[in-house]
């Protein structure tokens, strides 16, 4: 696996893996920079691998949800994502680093982790199929990285967390549409 700290690449793409697991690979011109594997059907638990380490990410709670990030095998939360009432959120690491998350749905499912000045450090834009033969799951996502920031060692991890958030949001939206359709029938 490649490291973004050693081989910087400003444009990457999440793609469904040809062989599972992992479910998705973050690919660039130099190879694979991260993987995301869902460990259960509901997508609430996943494993993220980068050149810098392996983590688990888990969605907890319904009324006051949070998403936790841990090094694999650890019981200590390395970071916690708190969604805001307006659907944006904040990712806070134990070492004090914090990143705001903003949903950007103008062109379909998307979002960005922002720096302190509100500029996108990592921008993700997923692609939806446009016809009846399209797969209902999100299959690919463009990732644009701001290479001027100081958080290069976390970029692959942030890109994976962003893709995880987009996947969860898409699943929730599909479930809401299915429930609404069932009620109309």
Phi, psi and omega in degrees: 000141182272153178252132177291340178285331180264324180235078182299143180212117186282334182239122180228169178219131169279129177226147174297135182290147177291331177230137182254148344285164005281165178284322183223149176234137174270107188251144175223186182295333182267355181133210183263131182254339180197160173228154176228122181237123176278130186262357175209158187299325181285357179063020179277341180236131181216160175246134177245131175237133172225177176295338182273347180160185179233132183229160168245145179232136185220135175269126182233141171087155177247308183282325178230071187288151172220161174236127182255149176235127179227151168295141183303131180089351181269156175256001183258131177287121177283326179206157176228134175258124178248110175288142177273167180300328180269019173081346173285187180192181180223131176257119183240123179269155179301328182281004178099345178294139180220144181224129175279144176248130177237130176282135179230093186254020182298320184250021186114187183300129180190167179189177181209143167270131187250152174276185182298333181270001179086010178272143179292123171275319181223122180244127180242134178225110181279161179244132176256142173293148185251003181228176184292341180273355181293146177290139182290341179274158173285128185256333185210157182205127175280140180234120176251127182251139171275109185278358181271348183288168182266356185262038183302323183291346178254000186298316180295320178295316178295321177297321179291318178296320177298317178295322176299314179298318179294319178298315179298316180297319179296317178297317179297317179296319178296318179296320179294319178297318180295317179296318179295318178297318179297322179292326179289331179286000000 
